[in-house]
Amino acid sequence: MRSLILTFSALILALSASVTDKLSAEEPRPETLHRIAFGSCGSEKKDQPIWTDVIAAKPDLFLFVGDNIYGDTEDMKVLADKYAQLGAKAGYQKLLQACPVLATWDDHDFGVNDGGSWYPKRAESQQIMLDFFGVPADSPRRAREGVYGAYTFGPEGKRVQVILLDTRYFKTRMKGDKRSDEEKQRLNLVGWYVPTDDPEATILGAEQWAWLEEQLKQPAELRIIASSIQVIADEKGMESWGNAPAERERLYQLIETTGAEGVLFISGDVHFSEISKVDVGPYPFVDFTSSGLTNSEPDWAAAVNTHRTSPIAYAKPTFGLIEMDWAAPSPKITLEAIGVGGDVAFRQELRLDKLRPAKQ
């Protein structure tokens, strides 16, 4: 049976590579993007009817933003078999035929819950992940530690830069929340972590920070920064950039100092979908969270988030859709959370000119 699984896994890898091999990281592509779909938190053990709705949305690109499988192992054969289970899904195979697929990871596909730099199989896991998603052998993503990468699409005036961050490979341990369950419940928290004041705490690590600075200096009208964990929502006690406030401030400051316009964050991880916004940078920062493709947690969705701008936190299987209307006088960006059956859970519109500093 194992040999059959491995043979099928090789077949899926070949199919994936045939779709994505034209997408070389950090090299501009001429195709104009009009729709980008994305999602996270899909269990390979569960049915995945959401792919029918993803394909029906006719995206030009699909982004996996983490927990693409639930590996949770140090056995690389087990990890590869779980990727093969995803690859065997009929809906996923149809997705590969419908549009290119790009991916970063979160903790469970990385290999360990809430994991980071201490995970002993991170290098091996990286290779299995990049193999599965058909990342070319000559890609810069193959030549460094971590799975981060950047891709730019479209002509001048319609350029979309997709920046895939790796929030696992270099991450240090975060500070645990020692308050009682009763206190957390009173405060409406999930309550695993609290912000750290450790000056050595990091999410991205030194090499990835230097790389990100160079990417933010590249020309683009819209920049989609994919972080597996939420960037803005920081109160509920789950993993987020708020657990390392100095790192998040560094991110916000880097966007400002590089003059990077058009930043839109996307994230996953939390098993519900929402949009968060904060006015702390040179223009408003927005984080569109879509989670999960199969997994949902209504109790987590009920936890506090005073930064939420979506009308609800949607805790059913879903994917996110970003639609760019380049023909509008000021290009319009529409964000939609779409559930099984194609129902739109919530929608929010942005104007691209609002994602840049106001003219003085």
N, C-alpha and C positions, 0 to 999 in steps of 0.2 A: 504493500500500500504506500509506504514512504517513497519508493522509487517512482510510483505513478504521480504522487503529489509533486515531487521535485521536477519530473518531466513536464508536468502541466505548468509549474511555476516558470520554467524556462520558456515555455510557449507564451505565457502572459508577458514575460519580460521582453520578448522579441516584439510582441504587438505594441507594448508601451513605447519601446524605443523607436518603432517605426513612426509613431505619432509625434514624439517629442524631440527627435534627433535634430530637427531644424532649429530648435530653440537653444541657441548657445548663450550661456550666461554672460552678461556684461557686453554683449554686442547688439547694437540697435537692429530692430526688425522693422520692415516697412509697413506691415499690416496695421490698419486702423482698427482699434478695438471699440466696439459699441456696447457690448455686454460682457461682464465678467461675473461668473458664479463662483461661490466659495462655500466651504463648509468644514466641519470638524466633528470629532467625537462620533465615529462610526464603528460599531462593533462588527467584526468579521463573523461573529457567531450568529448574528441576527439577520433577518430578512431586511433588505434595503430598497423598499419601494420608492424612496425619494428620487432615485436616479431617473425614473420616468419623467418626473416633474422638472428635474434639472435639464434634461435633454429637450423637453418641450419649450423651455425658456430660450433655446437657441443661443447659448453663450459662445463667444469667440474664444474663451479661455476659462478653465476651471482651476481653482486654487484650493489645495488641501492645506489647512492651517494648523493641523496637529491632532493627535489621538486618532490618526487615520486607521490604525488598528489598535487592539489592546494586547500588546506583546507581553509586558510585565514579566520578563525572564532574563536570565543570564545565559540561557542555552540558545545559541544562534540557530540551531536547527529548528527549534520551536518557533523562534521569531520568523524565520524564513517561511515556515509552514503557515503561519498566520497571515503573512502577506499573500501567500498563495491562495488562501481562502478568500481574501478580498479580490484577488485577481480572477477567481473563478466565478464571481458574481456576474450574472448575465447583464445586469444593469450597468455595472462598471465597465464591462467589455464594450457595451454600446456607447458609453461616455467616451472611451478612448477613440472610437471611430468618429464621434461627433465633433470633438475639439481637442486642442492640446491641453495637457494637464501638467501643472507644476505643483510642488509640495515643499513644505517644511514640516517639522515634527513638534510634538509636545512630549509630555512625560511618558505616557503609556507606550507609544510607538518608539520612543527613545529607549525604553527598557525597564523603567522603574517609576512607581508613583511618586510625584513631586521631585523627581530626580534631577541631578546636576552633575558637576564635574567629578564627583566621587564614584560615579557608576563605572565599574571596571571594564565593561564591554562597549564603551561608547565608540571607540574606533571601529570595531567590528560591526556594530549596529549601524553606523554611518554608511558603511559600504553596502550593506544589505538594503538599506533604505534607498540610496542613490541608484543601485542596480534595479530595484523594483520599479522606480519611476523613470527609468530609461535615461538618466542623466549621462550625456556623452562622455566618453573616456577622456577627451581633451578639455572638458569643462573645467574652469577654475575651481568649481565646487569639489572636484576630485583631488585637487592638489593641496588642500589645506584642511586643518582640523575644523570640524563643524560643517553643518549643511547649508549655511547661509549663501545667498546668491541674489543677483539683480538682473532684471530683464527690461528692456525698453522697446516699446512698440509704437509705430505710427509716425507720420511726417510732422514737421514743425507746425505748431499750432494745435496738434492733436496727439502729442506724445504722452504716452502713459508709461511710467516707470513702476515696475513691480519689484519691491524690495522684500525678500523673504528673510526674516531674522531667525537666528537660532538662539532660543532662550533657555537651552538645556546644557549644551556641551561645556560651557564655561561657568555656569551658574554656581554660586556659592550657597551654602545652607542659609535659609531664612530663619527669622526669630519666631519661635512658637508662642502661641497665645496660651497663657497659663490660667486665665480666668475660669471660673466655674461654669458648668453648662447652664446653670440657672442665670448667671449674669449675662452670658452670651445670648440666651433666649430673650431676656428682658430688653437687650439692646438690638434685637433682631439681626443677629450675626450668625453666619455659618461658623466662623471662629476658629480657624486653624493657625493663623499667623497674625502678627502685628508688625508695624514698621520697625526696621532695624536702624540703629545709629552707628553700626559698624562701618568705619571708613573703608575697610577692605572688601565690603560686600559688593558683588557684581552680578549682573545678569548676562551681559554680552562678552565680557573679557576684553583685554587690551587690543588684541589683533582685530577682533570684529568691530570694535569702536573705530579704529583707524580706517578700516575698510568702509564703514558706514559714512564717515565724514567725506570720503572721496565720492561715494555714490550720490550723496546729497548735493554735491557740486555739479553733477551732470545735468544737462538741460532736459526739462520735462514740464508739461503743463499740469498733469495730474500725477501724484506719487501715491501709490497704494503701499503702505508699509504693513506687512503681515507679521503680527506678533502672536504667538500661540496663546499667551496669557493676556488678560485685559490690561490696557495701558491706562485708561482714565478711571474706571470704576475701581475704588480702592477701600471701601468701607466694610464690606461683608466678611472679611477675614479669609477669603480664598486666596490662592496664589494670584499675584498681580504685580505690576510695576510699582504699585504703592507700597509693597513690602520693602522696597529698596528706594526710598525717596530721593536719595542723592543721585542714583542712576537715572531715575525718571526726569529729574531736573536737568541732568546732563543731556538727556535726549531732547527735551524741549529747547534747551539753550543751543544745542547743535543745529537744530532746524533753523533757529534765528540767525546764528552766526554764519552759517553757510548760505543764507539767503534762499533756502529751499522753499519754493511755493507749492501750493496744491497738495499738501499732505493730507491723506485720509488714512487713518489706522483701521485695520480689520483684525479680529481676534476670535478665539474660540474658547475651549476648555471648560466652561461653566455649566453646560447642559441646559442652557436656555439662551434666548436671543434678545438683544436689546441694543439701543443706540445711546451712547453717552457723549457728553460735550463739556468742554471746560474752556474758559477764556483766560488763559495764562500765557499765551505765546504772542507772536507777532500777528496772529489771526486766530480765530477759534479752532481748537483741535477737536476732531470728531472720531470716535471709535465705534465701529459697527461690529458687534459681536454676533456670530452665528454659530449656534451649538444646540443640539447636535444632529447629525445626519440620522442617527438611530436613538441616541441616548438623551433623556430629558429628566430633570429633577425639579418639580414644581416648588418644593420646599426651598431650594436654593434660590429660585427665581423670586421668591417672596422676601428675600433679605434686602436690607437697605442699600439704596444707591441714589443719593441726592443729585447725581450728575446725569441721571437718565432723562433723555428727551423723547424717546419713543413712547407712545401712549401706554404700552404694556411691556412686560418681560414675558416672552412667549416660550413656554416650556412644553413644546411638542416637537417631534422630528421636523427639521427645517433645513433650508439652505439660504444663503444670502445672495442677492442679485444686485449688482451695481451697473446701472445703465447710463451711458454717456450720450447726451444729445448735443453733438458738436455743431449742429446747424443753427441752434439758437444764438441770438446776438451775444448773450453771455452764456456760454455752454452750461447746460443743466445736468446735474448728477442726481439720479434717482436711486435711493436705497430701499430695497424691499426684502422682507423676511417672508419666505414662501414655504408653506407646509405641504404635506402629502395631499395630493388631489389638486394642487395648484392654487389653493386659497392663499391670499395675501394677508399675513397676520398683522403687519404694519408697513407703512410706507413713509418715507421722509425725503424731501427734495432739498438739494443744495445748489447754490450757484458757484461756479468755479471762481468767479471774481471775488467771492467772499473768503476763499481759501488762499488769500495773499494779503500782505499788509495794506492797510488803507492808505490812499494817496494823501500826502501832506498838503 
